[in-house]
Amino acid sequence: EYDGDEDGDEDDEYDGDEDDEQYAGEPSAPAGPPPMSLVLRVRGHRDVAGAGGVTNKEPITHLIPLARAIFPRWNPDTRTLAADPPFGLLDLGARQSKIRGLRRDLQPYCSRVAKGEQGMPKKTALARAGREDLIERIDELGGWYEAAAQLGLRSNRKPNGYWENLDFLRDELLQLIYAFWFQEEDEDTGERMWYNDISGALTYEEPDVASGGGLDTPVMPSISDIQEAKRYDLQHAIIFHGGFIEVAEQLGWMQKRYGENRHLLSFARYAEEMRDFIEEMGEDAIPRGRLPTLRMMLDEDREDLVNAARWHGGMWEIARRMRMQPYAASALSRLPDAARAIREFALEEQGLEAGDAGPLMPSHEFIVSRGRHDLGRAYYLHGRTRLADAAGLELRTRRYTYEECRRFMRVEVKPRVRNSTAFRRWRESGSRPRLVPADPAKYYGETGEWVDWAHFLGVRVKPGDPEARIRATPFLEYEDAKRRVRAARELETSKKSSSKASGSLGTDDDAFDVPTTSSEYRRWRGKPPCLPRFPEGVYGRRGEWRGWDDFLGRDDTAVRETDETDDTAVRRDGSTGQSTRESARRRRRRARHASYRDARAAMHALARSGEAPRTSKQFQLWRSRPSEIPPNPRATYLQTGEWA
């Protein structure tokens, strides 16, 4: 209701009672419209179903902006405003009324969680008290979790979809494991220690939640542990994810073990117990830097250490992690001693002196064949590469780097090798050192360092030199070669146009007869030397080849139009379209072939079943070849750059 007071600081209120004495003595409203800068507070009541079928009156308050869109009409005589509120505006006040009423009615059933914090009552408690009306009102607010958040109460109920997330389940399991830590006091020293009833770990440092039970790997709780904690929600979530074993595998946890001395499953704790045992035995029984044998531990009734040693991988693994040696280990278990022994063995077997350079690392088979099983054990214990580096031996698989090999071929090889043919003769003569690869183009091509033979041999080739079989003019890159071919076609077209304009009949010189098919390309007399005669092979090995259409710049539309004409059809440039039609047919056949990866997988599957040929000759004679595998896979997949 509007009383005409524009200067009032208080918001005008209307409580639904037109006979209110508050407005009895006020003057009539002014003739002007009400100011559109106020907020009306409208109070009323709503009916709420209570316990036992009783209907209660619940107060409700609406805050409505005094705007022309909401109050389109007003009557100054009756001091009445006609409201047309938008959809949902009045629901805000109704929702706040529901929250205030529900918070008041739930107070007798709330539990005290902490200072100044109350817990949301459970649904079973409300149903046991006969308050189904409160359950319905909670459902109206969106459920237990949403209602607790709006009421400011703490709820243990998780939101929908919470347990479907494995990360949330992991966090809840860690909280449960942390709850099973118990603090005890050592009777002898009075020192505090903590014991975990799930993992069996024992520690003198206060654990945290992320410890997962205090072992190297968290321990999966058993169903009895979960039921003891009354965490049935965790039990249902674990079953939802496949069970206890499946969840443990997904989380990378270990299953719970029963029995005593489970704390020794932690390697840090086991190492501490092992050092205490060695100190008790003394250096007379166990030399310094050595571990005791299993028999020593059994004689001292330390079966716990023996069983835990098997769990941690054996005494050799324990010695490695503790940086010690087993009791019966030879001197070669130390890297310096093993390196010295393996070098002496290599020099003796290769007939070299102690000061000679370049001894090779012997293989494990050779070492064992000479009866040196101690060196064979050291070979596996320290590793081939590590042992060779420590002994100063060269591995047989080592080769020069590309730059080192180039320097060797230019400086050390006399007379100079000028081409690949001379390199093969030099290799077959037995002069090639082991560090120079037998096929440098293949070896350095796999590492991505190979350029060409001229660059590798350091030879400067003069044009027309008959002794050097190395290209004086290197091939262009794929994109540059494409542009060169298309530029030649444009030049040819312009010359033909000028010849027609001048009325000349032209010549038979085909220097400008730029090819449009692969066959014409190979017969092209005017081909520049920087373009390869077989571009599909050169650029296919580089992984750049994308077909003749892309290389020659042919128009696919023209190819399709030519394919639809007769065999004697003539294209606009004066050449027949027969070879182009054949190229289009070949492209359609290639389109039916499988990709290189799929064809390779199909051949491997047939090879495992014994139905595939084993050689290229057998492949050519193979009558039962599937249609998706091309008859000439090398040519087909070289064009796509996939052939290996």
N, C-alpha and C positions, 0 to 999 in steps of 0.2 A: 504494500500500500504506500502511496506517495502522499506526503503531507504538505508539499510546497516549500519546504525549508531547504534552500540551496546551500546555506552557509553552515549547516550542521556538520559536526565532525563525526557523529555516529552514523552507522549504516541504518537505514530505515528497515524495520522488521514487520513482518506480517505473520501471525500465528494461526490464521484461519478463523478467528473469532471476530465477526463484524461488530458485535455489541461490546467489544472490549471498552472498559471505562477509560483506558488510556487516551482514546480519541474522542471522548464525549464532549469535552469543553473546547476542542480546537476549532479555529475558524475554518471557513470553507477554503477549498483549494483555489489557487489563482487561475486565471484564464489561460496562461501559457502552458506548454507541454512540460512534462517532468524532465529534469536534467539527466542526460544519458551518460553519467559518469559514476553511478552508484552500483552497489551489489546488494540485492535483496536476500535476506536470510528468512526463509520460509520454514516454519516449524509445524510439525504434525505428529501423527502416530500411525503405526502400522500393526496389523495383527500377526502374532507369532505363536505357533503351536508349541505348547509346553508339555511337561510330563503329565501322564494320566488323562490326556485329551483336553487339558485346560488351554484356553486361548488367552494369551497375555498381550498387553498393549506396550509396544516398544516405540520410544520417541525417535523421530526422524527429522533431519534438518537438510534443507536444500539451499545451496548458494547459487543464485541466478544473476548473471550480469544484466543490468538494466540497459539493454540495447534495443534499437528499433526493430531489428530483425526478429528478436524474441518477443517483444511487446509491441505488436503492430497497432493496437488500439487501446485507448484509455478514456474513461468517463469522468470528467471533473465534478459532475453533480453527485454521483454515487461514490466518488473517490475509489474507483475500481480500475485495475489494470488487467487487460486480457492478454494472457501469456500463450505463446505457441513455441514451446521449447523444442530444440532439435532432438533427434533420436539419440538416446543414451545419456543425455544430460542429467536426468533425474535418477538414473541408475547409479551415479556416483554417490549421491547422498544415501541411497538405499544400501549400497555395499558397505559404506562406513557404519551405518546403523547396524547391519548384520554383524560386522566385526566387533563393535563395542558390546553388543548383546551377547555374542558367543563367548567373548573373553570373560565376561562377568559370569555366565552360566557354567563355564568350564573350571572356574577357580576351585571348587570343592574336589575336583578329580585330578588336579595337577600335582605333580611331585616336585620336591625341591631338588634341583640338580646341583647348584652351586649358589654362592652368595649373590643374591639379586637375580637369579636365573631359575626359571621353572621349566619343567619338562612337559611335553605334550602327552596327554593321557592316551593309552592304547585303546584300540577299537574294542578289544575283548572286555576291557574294564568298563567301558561305557555300556556295552551290551549286557554285561552282568548286572549293572546297576539299573537296567531298564530304561536307559536314556537313548532310545532309538531316534528320538527327535533331534538330539545333538549330533548323532551320526549323519542324519540327513542334512543338517545345516552345514556340517563340515564338508560333505560331498558337494553342496551347492557352491562352496568357495573354491572348488578345484581339487579336492582330495586332501589327504593327511599332510603331505609334505608342503603343498602350497599354502594350506590353511595355517600350519605352524609358522611359516615364514611371515605371513601377514599378521598373525596374532602376537609375534614376538616370543614364541615358545620354542624350546629345543626339542627336536624330534629325531629319533633314531631311524626313522623310516627313510629309505633312500628314494630319490626321484625315479620315474619310469626310465628304463633302459640303463640304469646305473650298473647293474651287474653284468650287462652284456659286454662291457669294456674290460679287457683282461688286465689293463694297467690299474684300474680301480680295485679289482680283486687282489692284485699283488700288494697294493698298499694296505688293504684290510688284513691280509694274511700276515704282513710284517707287524702290524699293530697287535695282532693276536699273539704272535711269537714273542713280542716284546713284553706282553702281559704275563708271560710264563717265566720271567726272570725272578729269582728269589734271592734275597740277600741273606748270607750266613756269616758266621764268625769262626775263624780258625781257632780250634781249642788250644793249640800249642803256642801260636804267636799272637793270638788275639787280633789278627789282621782281618779286615773285611774282605769278603769275596762274594761273587755272584754266580749262581748256578741256574742254567736254563733247563727246565723239565722236558722240553720238546727235543732239543738238539743234544742235551747232555754236556754242553760246553761249560767250562769252569774258567773264570777270569777274575783277576784282582783289580781290574779297572772297570769303572761303572759303564755298562753297555748303553748303546743308543738304539733307536728304532731301526736304523739302516743296517745294523749288524747282522740281522737275519738269523740270530741264534748263536752268534759268536764263532762259527766255523768258517772255513774258507768258502764254502758254498752254503747258501740258506737251506734249511731243512723244511720239507713239506709236513705240516701238521697231520696227524692221523684223525680219523673220524671220532675217536674217543676224546681227543683233545678239544675238538670243536664242540662236541656235545657237552663236555665238562664245562666249557665256557658259555654254554647255551647260545651259541651263535648258529642257529638253524638257518639264518639267511645266508651265511657263508657256505653251509653244507649244500643248500639248494643251488647256489651259484656255481659251486665246484661240479655238481652233477650236471648242470646246464652246459658247462664247458667240456664235458666228456669224462669226468671222474678224477680221482685223486692222482692216478698215475699219469693220465694225459695232461693234466694241469701242471704237474711237476716237470714233465718233459718240455712243455711250452715255455715255462718260466726258467728252465735250466737249473732246477733245484734237485737236490738229492732226497730220496725217500728216507723216512724216519727209521732209525736203527734202534733196536732194543738191546739192553745189556749194560754192563758197566764200562767205565773208561771211554765213554763216547767223546769226552773232551779231547782225546788224543787225535781225533779226526781233523782237528785244526793243526796245520803244520807248524805254526809258530809255537803252539803249546807242546807239540811233540818234540820239536828241536830243543826246547827248554828242558823237557824231561830227559832227553838223550844227553845233554851236556851235564846235567846233574848226575846221571848214571856213570858217565865217563869219569867225572871228578871223584865219585865214591870208589870206583875201581882203582884209580891211581895210574900213574905212568908206567909202573912196573908191569901191569897187566895189559894196558892198552897204550901203545906209543902215542906220542903227541901228533895230532893231526889225523889220527885214524879213528874209525868207528869200530865198535865191538861186533863180533860175529853173532849170529842167531843163537848158537850154542851157548855162548857166554851169557846172553840175556836169559835163556831158559834155565841155566844153572843157578842164576840168581833169582828165580821165580818172577821174572818180568815178562810174563806172557803178553801183558798188555802192550809192551813195546814191540814185541814180535808181530802180533796181529795188526797193529797200526802200521808197521813197516810194510806189510803186504798191501795195505790200503793206499799208502803213499807211493807205491811203485817199486819197492824193493830197495835194497841197501845201496845199489849204484845210483839210483835216482836221488835217494836221500843224501848221499855223499856229494852229489853235484849241487844240490840246493843248499846244503850246509857248507859248501866249499871245503870239504874234507875228502879223505880217501877211505875206501873199505879196508878192513884189517888185512886181508890177503892180497891187496892190489900190488901189482908189480911197479917198478920204478917208471915204466913207460906210461902209466896213467897220468903222469905230469907232462904237460905239453913240451917244455924245453928238453926233457930227457928223450921223449919220443921223437922230436924233430932231429936231435943229434943222432939217434940210432938210425932213423930212416935215411938220413943223408949219407951216413957211412955205408949203409947197405946199397944205396943207389950208386955211389962211387965205385964200390967193389964190383958190382954186377956189370957196370958199364965200362970198366977198365979205365977209369979216370983217376987222376991224382987229387989230393985234397985242395990244391990251389986252382984246379981247372974250373972253368966257367961252363955253364949250360947243361948241368946234369938234369935228367928228366925224372919226373915223379913216377915211380913204378905203380902199376895197377895192383889192385887187391888180389886178383887171380895169380899174378906173377909172384907176389909176396908169399902167398900160401903154397904155391907150387914149389918154392924153395925151402919149405918147412919152417918159415918164420911166422908161426901163429901168434906170437906175442906182438909183432908188428902189425899183423892183420887185425888184432883186437884194438890196438892203438889207432889204426886206420879208421875204424868205425867209431871209436870213442871220440876222437877229435875232429873227424871230418877231413875229406881229401883236400879241399881248398885251404882250410886253416892250417893243416899240417904241412902242405907244400909251401905256403908263405913263410911259416916259421923255420922250415928247413932250407929255404932258398932254392927250391927245386921248381922247374918249369913244368907246367901241365902240358900233356900231349895235345890237348884240344885248343891250346892258345895259338892265336895267329896275330900277325902284325895288324895294326890299325891301317886304315886306307892311306893316310899320309906317311906312315912309317914304311909301308910297302912301296909307295911311289918313290920315296927317297932311296930305298934299297935298289929298286930297278934302275934308277938313273945313275947311282954312284957305284954300287958294288958289282953289278953285272957287267962283265967285259967279255966279248964285244957287246955293244948296245943291242937290245932287242927292239925292233922297229915296228912290228905288227903282231897280230894274234897268231899267225902261222909260225913265225919265228919263236913266239913264246911257247907254243906247243912242242916244237922241236927241242927247245931248251929244257922244258919240263921232262920230256921223255929221255933226255940224255942223262938224267940223274943229278943234274946240278942244282935243282930247286931245293932250297932249304925247307925245313918243316914249317917254319913260320910264314912262308908264302903260300897262299891257298892255291890249289891246283886249278880252280876255275875262278879267277878273281871277279869276272863279270857277274857270276851267280852269287858268290859269297858276299861281295860288297853291295850287290844289288838288293840282297835281302836286308842289309843294314841301312839302305837308303843313301849310301855314299858314292855309288858308282856313277861316273859321268860318261866316259867312253874310253876306247883304247888309247887314243892320242893323248888324252889327259893323264891316263894311268901311266903310260910309258914315257911321258914327257917328250914326245916327238913332234916337231914342227914339220908338217907335210906341205910340200910345194905342189901346186896343181900340175898334174901330168907326171908325177913321180911314179915310175912303174914298180919300184921296189917296196913302196909303202902301201899296204892294203888297208889303209885307214881313210875314212872319208875326209877330204879336205874341206868340204862344206857340210856342216852338221844339219840335220833335219830341223825344220821349224817346229815350234810348239803347235799343238792341235788347233787352237783358236787362230794362230797366225797362218797356218796352212789353209784353213777354211777361207780366211779373208783373201789369201793369195789366189785361190781358185776362183772365187767370185769376182775379184778384180779382173782376172784374165777374161772371164765371161763378159763382163761389162765392156772391156776393151774390144773384144771380138764383135759384140753387138754394135758398137759405135762404128767400127770399121765397115761392117756390112751395110749399115745405114748410109754411110758416106759413099760407099761404092754404088748403091742403088740410086742415090741422088745424082751422082755424076754420070750415071748411065753405063758404067763399066761392068763387065761380066765377072770380074774378080779373077783370081788365080786358083790353081790347084794346091798351092802351098798350104799345108795344114798346120802351120805354126800357130795359127790363131784359132784352129778348130778345137775349142775347149770341150772336153768330154762331158757327157751328161749321164753316162752309165759306167759301171765298173770295167766292162770290157773296153769301151772307148778310152777310159783313163789309162789302162795298161798299154794301149797302142798310141798314146799321145806322144808325138815326136817333139812337140814344143814344151814338154814338161820341164820346169826349172829343176836344177839339181838339188835344191833345198827341199823338194817334195819327194817322199818315198814312193817307190813303185808299188809296194804293198802296204798301204797305210793302215789296213785293218790289223796287220800283224804288229807294226811298229807302235801305233797308238793303242792297240788292244793290250799289249804288254804293260803299257803305262797306265791302263785303266781309264783312258780318255775317249776311246772309240765309241761313237753313238750311231753308227750306221752310215751307208752311202748317201742316203737322202740328206742327212745333216752335213756330211762332209762336202758333197758337191753342190749343196744349196738348192736341191730340187724342190719344186712346189708339189705338195701332196695332192692338191686339187687338180693340177695338171696331170699328175700321174693317174688319178682316178678317171679323169675324163678320157685320157689316152687309152686306159684299160678297157673302156666301154666301146671303143671304136673297133673297126675291122683290123685284120692283120696288116692290111696294106695302107692303113691310115697314115697321114703325114702331119707332123706337128707344125706349129706356126713358124718354128725356126728352120724348117726344111728337112729335118731328120725324121726317120721312121720311129714309131713308138713300140716296135716289137720288143726291144731289149728293156724298155721301161716297163712294159706289161709283164715281162718275165720277172723283173725285179719286184713288182708289186705282188705277183703270185708268191715269190719267195718270202716276202715279208708276211704275207698271210699264213704261209706254212710255219714260219718261225713264231708267229703269234700263238699258234696252237701248242708249241713246245712249252714244257715246264721251265721254271727258272732254274738257274744253276744249283741253288741250294736244294730245291725239291727233287731235281733229277739225281743229284748226288745221293740224297737220302734214299731214293727209290733203288738206286744201284747197290748201295750198301745193304739194304734189306734183301735184295735178290741174291747178293753175294753170301749173306749169312745162311740163306736157304739152299745154296749150291746151284742156283739157276742162272747166275750171271756169268759172262765170260771173264777170263782172267787176264787177257792181253788185248791190245788194240786190233791185232789180226783176227782173233776170235770175235771181237765186237763187230768187225765189218761183215763177217759171215754169219752173224747171229740172226736167225730167222724169226725168233719169238720176241723181238724187241718191242717194248710198249710204244704206243704212238706218241706219248708225251715226251719221250726221250729222242733227241734229234739223231739222225743217222751219222752226222759228222759233228760230234759235240765240240771238238777243238775249234773248228771254224765258227760254229754258232756262238759259243760263249767267249771267243776272242773278240768278236764284234761288240759284245756287251761289257767287255773288260772284266769278266768273272773267271776266266779259265786260269787254273792254277798249275 
